[in-house]
Amino acid sequence: DGGITQSPKYLFRKEGQNVTLSCEQNLNHDAMYWYRQDPGQGLRLIYYSQIVNDFQKGDIAEGYSVSREKKESFPLTVTSAQKNPTAFYLCASSSPGQAATNEKLFFGSGTQLSVL
Amino acid sequence: QQQVKQSPQSLIVQKGGISIINCAYENTAFDYFPWYQQFPGKGPALLIAIRPDVSEKKEGRFTISFNKSAKQFSLHIMDSQPGDSATYFCAASVSGGATNKLIFGTGTLLAVQP
């Protein structure tokens, strides 16, 4: 089945620790995104990548870092600089340039990050 | 100007009733307005979308109504079912660019009571 796989489903972070959330897609999509979801605040864009080896900051990038070494993978690191990391993190992909699906985002099932 | 305002925050509807969720925007450059449905513990999934060249789009029990002059759009769920219970997000973007940067509303938690 084609789709986006996020792991782990649940993650706990100790104070001062960096943690990495995995996102893998087999949809052959060029663009990938990380969103943060907090209750009552909708989805906020953290980082996005339109192509391998290139990524851009979203609206709330502080305290996060990403890499895009492979088309299929877009891991997100929540660093110790992120003081309020508890949230539901969603990875998504899309295929810009294909008119029929230009704006359709495909989401993974998310990772719930909590602070110990 | 980049915000999309969504209301209500939560909604309780009886089975068979009509669920209505509203969104408003300020940026007149927005030209693509999708709705996403999210079940607990899952990622959102595209439900239905509209562009401003039409005032209404219907797919099964789901209808988007679009009012360009008022800069508002709404989702109507006819004959609401308990399986429709989920969080619904409206969104907006400027299409045609290389970047797909959807601006999401804050979400509406819908509960359909049997």
Interface residues (C-beta under 8 A of the other chain):
Chain A: I4 Q6 A31 Y33 G40 Q41 G42 L43 R44 L45 Y48 Q50 Q56 G58 L90 A92 S94 P96 G97 N102 E103 K104 L105 F107 G108 S109 G110
Chain B: Q6 Q9 Y32 P34 Y36 G41 K42 G43 P44 A45 L46 A49 F89 S93 S95 G96 G97 A98 T99 N100 K101 L102 F104 G105 T106 G107
